[in-house]
Amino acid sequence: MVVTEEIGLPSWDLYELSIPCTVFGKAQADLADPWYDLRLCGMGAAAAAAAGERPEDGGTGLVLRTGHGLDDLVGADTVIVPSVPDACVEEGRPLPEALILALRRAYDAGARMVSLCTGAFALAEAGLLDGRRATAHWLHTAQLAERYPKVRVDDSVLYVDDGDVLTSAGLTAGLDLCLHLVRRDLGAHVANQLARRMVVPAHRPGGQAQFIDLSVPATDDDALAPVLEWARSHLDRPLTVRDLALRAAMSPRTFYRRLQEATGTTPLQWLLTQRLGRAQALLESTDLPIEKVGELSGLGTANNLRHHFLRHIGVSPSEYRRAFPRSVPGAVRGAG
């Protein structure tokens, strides 16, 4: 992970810096062994000071000493840029040339490149977002689009997975993207268990062809939570909005409005997300036939399951199954 500010770290940057440290920095041997090997790579305090970073620049006064330099980015499997200095975004101060060169070298060497929030400005400056769809915090997406017209900036999503380059919006959206990476690398079981330990939803819809899981969206609506939990336990049934509204003791219209306010999506889309997530978990952890997976997830026939997987996840169920390890803790094998 790149540390672009080592002197007087701003509070928001501290938050985004801590997200990858929390997700990737502590070994979770009971979930996956080996776990990630996280290294913080900085410019060094002297170089940071020369680049104009000062404790009085609105930061917390904290000084961070990293154990690795920018040269260590080359050879990494994944490089994460959690943020860049505010002055580089708001005032147009140039990003350190050493950082841009290091990012290019890392990408050319085969690293997967990831940005959180304003870290997208560093990837864009390095030319790694040219022609790609990308996002950042909505407060900065207009500046990103204006400064880098070759980037297809999307300010309506939490994160964008473009294969070997991924970007996220700010703050908590960075956590969504990091958990998405864990899910992509290690499977739904590991990502879900890690999210549970962190007491956060394991998934919020981020972008096209995202990997979706079974979590109930965070909501303060006490009347909805039991209904959504019940629906997740009965996904093999032909559920309708009227069924869920009746169980919540609401009219269908009121239920539709309350769910949309609480989750940001419609009841039918919420159900589809949960059904896809159930299908993904079954494909990852069992050898059940595709037809049975479609039945248990409520997506119906094998053809219907394939249709939704191709449309929403970008691969067929069989391809998805092959992409994930089968030695997932708690895996269930089919009967034959």
N, C-alpha and C positions, 0 to 999 in steps of 0.2 A: 504494500500500500504506500502510495506517495504522500508524504507530509510536505505540503507546499509552504506552510507557515510554522516556524519553530519558535518564534518570539512573540509573546503577547497574543496567544491564540484567542480569537473571538469565541463567544459562548456557542453560537450556532455551529461554528466549525468544529468545536469540541464534540458536539452531539453527533455530527456526521462522521467524525473521526472514530468515535467510540463504537459505532454500529458494526463495522467490519471486525473490530477487535473483539466484540462480544460474540459475533456469529462464528468467526473463523479462528479466533485467537486462543480459545481454550479447548484443549483436547476433550473429545466426547467418545472415549474408547468403547463405551457400551453401545453407542449408536453406529459408529463406523471406525474401524481401525485399519490403516492409519487415518488420522484426521488431517485437516489442512495445516500447513506450515506457514504461518503468517509472519512477514518481516516488514517493519516500518522503514521506509527509505526516504531520507531527507537530503537537503542541500548542505546541511551543516550550519551551525549557528553563525559562523563568520560570513558565509555566503548569503545566508538569509538576511543578515544585517546590511550587507552590501547591496542587496536587492531592494532595500528600503523598508524592511519590516521593523517596527518599533513597538515596544510595549504600550506606548501612549497612543497608538493608532486605534483606540477603541477596543482593545483586546482585554483579556483577563489578567495579563501580566505573567501568565504561565509560560515557562520555557520548556520545550520538549527536546530531549536529546535522543536522536535515533541511532540505532546500532548499525545501520546500513546506509550507503549512499545511493545516488541515482544510477550509478553504473551497475548496481545490483538488480535493476529492473530487467536487464537483459538476461534471459535464461529463466525468468519466472513463467509459470503456466498461466497465471492471471495477474493483471495489474489493475489496481483500483485507485482512482483519483477521487477522493471524497469531496474536495472543494478546492477553490483557488482564492487568493486574497481578494477581499471586496474591492480594493483599489483597481484590480485588474478588470473587474466587471463594471463598476460604476464610473471609474475615472479614466478607463482606457490605458492604465499602466501596462506596459508589455509584460508578458509572462517570461520568466527566466528562460533564456535560450537553451541552457543546459537541460532543463526539464523537457522542453519540446523535443530536443534531439534524443533524449533518453526514451521518451515515449515512442518515437518513430522506430528506434532501434529494437525496442521490446516487441513492437507489433511485427516488424519485419522478421524477427526471430521466432514468431509463431505464438506470441502471448495473446490470450483473450483479454480485451480491453474493456474496462468498466468505469463509469463515472457516476457519482452521486451529486445531485444538485448542480452547483456551479462548476464541478469538475468537468462538465461537458465543454466548457470553454477551452480547457487544456487539450482535450481530444480534438476539438474543432481546429484549434490553432496548429495542431500537428498534422492536420489534413486527414485525420482518421474518420471523420464524419462526413466527408464530401460524398454527396449522392445518396446518403443514408437518411433514414428516418430516425430522429432522436428527440429527446426531451430534456428538460431541466425544471427547476422551480418556476412556477408560473409567473413569479415576479420578474424573472430574467429571460423568459423565452423570447420576448420581443427583441431584446438586445442581442440575443444569440442569433436570431434570424437575420437581423439587420447587419451584424458584423460578419456573419458567415453565410452568405446567400446560397452557397452550394449545399448547405445542410437543410434537409426537409424537417423543419422543427414542428413538433406536435405538442401543443400545450394542454391537450385534453386527457392525457394518460398519466398513469403513475410511473410506468417504466416501459422501455422499448427493448425487446430482445431481437437483435439483428444478427444472431449467430455468434460471430467472434467479436462483436462490439455491442455493448449494452449500456444504456443510459437510464437514469431515473430522475424523477422530480425530487424536491427537497425534503429534508427532515425524515418523517416516518416512511415516506416512499422509498428511501434508501434501504430501510429494513426490509420492505417488501421485496426489493430486488435481490438483496443478499440471501433471503430465504428462498427465493426463486432459483438462485444459483445452486444452493444446497440441494434443492429438489432435482434440478437438472443433472447434477453430478452424482448424487447418492440415492435419489428416489424419494417417493412421497412419505414413506414411513419415517425416514430419518428427519426430513424437513418438518413433518408434523410433530414429532416428538421434541425436536429442538424448539419449535415455536411454543409448544406447551410449557417447556421449562422457562421460556422467556415471558410467558403469560401474555402472548399476543396471538391474534388470528394467524394461522399458517398461510393464508392467502388472501389477497385482495386483487381483483382483476387489474392487470397491468397493461396489457397490450395484445396485439394480434398474435395468435398461435402461442399463447401463454400456457404454462403448465398449471392446471387448476387442481385444487384439492378439496377436501371435504369439510373445511372449517365453517362454522357459523359466523357470519359477519358480525363485527362488533356493533352492539346496539344498546341504547339506554332504555329501549321500549320493553318493559317487563312483560307486557301482554304478548309480545311477539316471540320472545326467546323460547318459551316452552313449545310453541307451535312449530317453530323452525327446527328445533331439536327432534320433535316427533316426526316431522317430515323426513329428516335425514335418516331416521330409523325405519322408514317405510317407503324407501325410494323404489322398491320393486312393485309398488301399487300404482295404478293410473290416477295420480293425484291431480286435482284441478284447483283453480283459485277459489271456487265456491267451497270445496272441501276444506281448504285451509281457513277460509274466512269463517265458516261454520264452527270449526274447532276453536277459533279465537273469539267466538261470540261477537263477530262484527259483520257488517254488510260487506259483500265483495268489493264495493267501491271504496269503503273505508279501509279495508285490509290492503287493497292495492296501494292506496295513498300512504298508509303508515309504513308498509314495507319499503316502498320507494324512498321515503324520507330517511328510514333507518339504514338502508343498505346501499342506496344509490342505484338500484336496479329494479326491474319489474319482477313480479312473482314468477312468471313463466321463465324469464331469463335466470332467475335465482335457482329454480328447479333444474333447469338444464345444466347450470354450473355444478350443482351438487351431483347430478346423475353422471356427468362426465368425470367428476372427481372420484366417485365410487367405482366407475369403470377403470379408471387409471390405477387405483389401488388394487383392484382385483387382477389386473393384467400384470402388475409388478410383483404381487405376492402369491399368486396361485397359477396353476397350469390349467385352469378351467377352460373349456372350449369357448370360442368367441361368442357363440350363440347363447351360452349360459351367462357370460359376462353381460351381454345385452339385456338378458332377462332380469338378472339380479340388480342391475343399475337402473332399470326402468326405461332404458332406451329402446327396448323392443328387439327387433330382428337384428341379425348380424349385419345386414345391409344398412339398416338405419344407424347402427353403431359406427360402421365405417364412414357413413356420410358425415356424421357429426364430428368424428375424429379428424377427418381430412379438412373439414371446414374450419373448425375451431382450434385444433392443435397442430395441424399441418402435416401429420403422418397418419398412416393406417394403424389400426389396433395391433396388428402383427408386428409392424415396424416399431411401434412404441414398446411393445413387450421385449423385443430384442435389444432395445437401447438401454435397458436398466438391468442391474445385477439381480440375480435370483436368490442370492444368499442374504435376503433381508431378514432381520430378526423377527420372529413370529410369523414367518411365511407359512402359508397353508397350501398344501398340495391337493390337487383334484383327485377324484376317485378313479380316473382311468379314461 
